[in-house]
């Protein structure tokens, strides 16, 4: 099955029995710090031992959270699927200052519109996202991520969930080796 606006590619890497779900807000600096370690985590754990599932959680104090999340899911609906979504997340986390307001309320990005957010993401990621972003069916995926976080009591990012249980002992400041220990996976 190819991804589509109604069914974007799931943001899942690896296929192992240990499941790590990480709830991210794409303009959160702590989410960015965690995201920067995921490739190393997958390499160290082995994709046959770990399933890394990224969940997106919009937070209202991050003013451009919603359009950035929609852009990530729009990318996941492209033929490249989750690889395109990863490119968008990499671009946003690497250029976070292009998507935030100073003290959440002022600064040079105050006049930025959702269309401007999308244009920046397209320029930084090299992906054409406008058509996918505008598909009404994409709202199903956007709402799924929000509902899933709420159903699991997730309110902050990043939040780590191991095998369906929130793991308060894991944080973005931890080394990958600490994550592996918490996951019970020997390197």
C-alpha positions as CSV (number, residue, x, y, z in Angstrom):
1,X,0.0,0.0,0.0
2,X,1.3,3.4,-0.9
3,X,1.0,6.3,1.5
4,X,-1.8,8.8,0.8
5,X,-3.3,11.9,2.4
6,X,-5.9,9.6,4.1
7,X,-3.2,7.2,5.2
8,X,0.3,8.7,5.6
9,X,3.1,6.2,6.1
10,X,3.4,5.4,9.8
11,X,6.3,7.1,11.5
12,X,7.9,3.8,12.6
13,X,11.5,2.7,12.2
14,X,12.7,-0.8,13.0
15,X,10.6,-3.9,13.5
16,X,11.8,-5.3,16.8
17,X,9.6,-6.6,19.7
18,X,10.7,-3.8,22.1
19,X,8.5,-0.7,21.3
20,X,9.7,2.8,22.1
21,X,7.2,5.5,21.3
22,X,8.4,9.1,21.5
23,X,6.0,12.0,21.6
24,X,7.6,15.0,19.9
25,X,6.7,18.6,19.2
26,X,8.7,19.6,16.1
27,X,9.8,23.1,17.3
28,X,10.6,22.0,20.9
29,X,14.3,22.2,21.6
30,X,14.2,19.1,23.8
31,X,12.3,17.1,21.2
32,X,15.1,18.2,18.7
33,X,17.8,16.9,21.1
34,X,16.0,13.6,21.3
35,X,15.4,13.3,17.6
36,X,19.1,13.9,17.0
37,X,19.9,10.6,18.8
38,X,17.4,8.3,17.1
39,X,19.6,7.1,14.2
40,X,22.3,6.2,16.7
41,X,19.7,4.5,18.9
42,X,18.4,2.4,16.0
43,X,22.0,1.5,15.0
44,X,23.0,0.5,18.5
45,X,19.8,-1.4,19.3
46,X,19.4,-3.0,15.9
47,X,16.2,-2.6,13.9
48,X,15.4,-6.2,14.5
49,X,15.2,-5.6,18.3
50,X,13.6,-2.2,18.4
51,X,10.5,-0.5,16.9
52,X,10.8,3.3,17.2
53,X,7.4,5.0,16.8
54,X,7.4,8.8,16.5
55,X,4.2,10.5,17.7
56,X,3.5,14.2,17.1
57,X,2.1,16.3,19.8
58,X,1.1,19.9,19.1
59,X,1.6,22.3,22.0
60,X,-0.1,25.7,22.0
61,X,2.8,27.7,23.3
62,X,4.7,26.7,20.2
63,X,2.8,28.9,17.8
64,X,3.6,27.1,14.6
65,X,3.3,23.6,16.0
66,X,0.1,22.7,14.1
67,X,1.2,23.6,10.6
68,X,4.6,22.0,11.1
69,X,3.0,18.8,12.3
70,X,0.6,18.8,9.3
71,X,3.6,19.3,7.0
72,X,5.4,16.3,8.5
73,X,2.3,14.1,8.0
74,X,1.9,15.6,4.5
75,X,5.4,14.5,3.7
76,X,4.6,11.0,5.1
77,X,1.8,10.8,2.5
78,X,4.2,11.3,-0.4
79,X,5.6,8.3,-2.3
80,X,8.8,8.5,-0.2
81,X,6.6,8.0,2.9
82,X,8.3,8.1,6.3
83,X,11.7,8.9,4.7
84,X,10.2,12.2,3.5
85,X,8.7,12.9,6.9
86,X,12.1,12.3,8.4
87,X,13.6,14.9,6.0
88,X,11.0,17.4,7.1
89,X,11.7,16.7,10.8
90,X,15.5,17.0,10.2
91,X,15.0,20.4,8.4
92,X,12.7,21.8,11.1
93,X,14.9,20.7,14.0
94,X,18.1,22.0,12.3
95,X,16.4,25.4,11.6
96,X,14.2,25.7,14.7
97,X,14.7,29.5,14.9
98,X,12.8,29.8,11.6
99,X,9.7,28.3,13.3
100,X,9.5,29.9,16.7
101,X,8.6,33.2,18.3
102,X,10.9,35.0,20.8
103,X,9.6,34.1,24.2
104,X,6.6,32.5,22.4
105,X,5.1,35.9,21.7
106,X,7.3,38.3,19.7
107,X,10.2,38.6,17.3
108,X,10.9,38.4,13.6
109,X,8.5,35.4,12.9
110,X,5.5,37.1,14.4
111,X,4.0,37.9,11.0
112,X,4.7,34.4,9.6
113,X,1.6,32.7,8.3
114,X,0.9,29.0,8.0
115,X,1.6,29.3,4.2
116,X,4.9,30.9,5.1
117,X,5.7,28.1,7.5
118,X,5.0,25.6,4.7
119,X,7.1,27.5,2.2
120,X,10.1,27.5,4.7
121,X,9.7,23.8,5.2
122,X,9.6,23.1,1.5
123,X,12.7,25.2,0.9
124,X,14.6,23.6,3.8
125,X,13.6,20.0,3.1
126,X,13.6,20.2,-0.7
127,X,10.2,18.6,-0.8
128,X,7.0,19.9,-2.6
129,X,4.4,19.6,0.2
130,X,1.7,22.1,-0.7
131,X,-0.7,19.7,-2.5
132,X,-0.4,17.0,0.2
133,X,-0.7,19.7,3.0
134,X,-4.0,20.9,1.5
135,X,-5.7,17.5,1.3
136,X,-8.6,17.5,3.7
137,X,-8.1,13.8,4.3
138,X,-4.8,14.6,6.1
139,X,-6.9,15.8,9.0
140,X,-7.6,12.2,10.0
141,X,-3.9,11.6,10.7
142,X,-3.5,15.0,12.4
143,X,-6.4,14.2,14.7
144,X,-5.1,10.6,15.3
145,X,-1.8,11.9,16.7
146,X,-3.6,14.4,19.0
147,X,-6.1,11.8,20.2
148,X,-3.5,9.1,20.8
149,X,-1.4,11.5,23.0
150,X,-4.4,12.5,25.0
151,X,-5.6,8.9,25.5
152,X,-2.1,8.1,26.9
153,X,-2.0,11.2,29.2
154,X,0.8,12.8,27.3
155,X,1.1,16.5,27.9
156,X,4.8,17.4,27.4
157,X,7.5,16.7,24.9
158,X,9.5,14.7,24.5
159,X,7.7,11.9,26.4
160,X,9.0,8.3,26.1
161,X,6.7,5.3,26.3
162,X,8.2,1.8,26.5
163,X,5.9,-1.1,25.6
164,X,2.8,1.0,26.2
165,X,3.9,2.5,29.5
166,X,5.3,6.1,30.1
167,X,8.9,5.9,31.1
168,X,9.5,8.9,33.2
169,X,13.2,7.9,33.7
170,X,14.0,8.6,30.0
171,X,14.8,12.1,28.8
172,X,16.3,13.9,25.9
173,X,19.5,14.7,27.8
174,X,20.3,11.0,28.3
175,X,23.0,9.3,26.3
176,X,21.9,6.6,23.9
177,X,23.6,4.0,26.2
178,X,21.2,5.1,29.0
179,X,18.2,4.7,26.7
180,X,19.4,1.2,25.7
181,X,19.7,0.3,29.4
182,X,16.2,1.6,30.1
183,X,14.9,-0.4,27.1
184,X,16.7,-3.6,28.4
185,X,18.6,-3.8,25.1
186,X,22.3,-4.7,25.4
187,X,24.4,-2.8,22.7
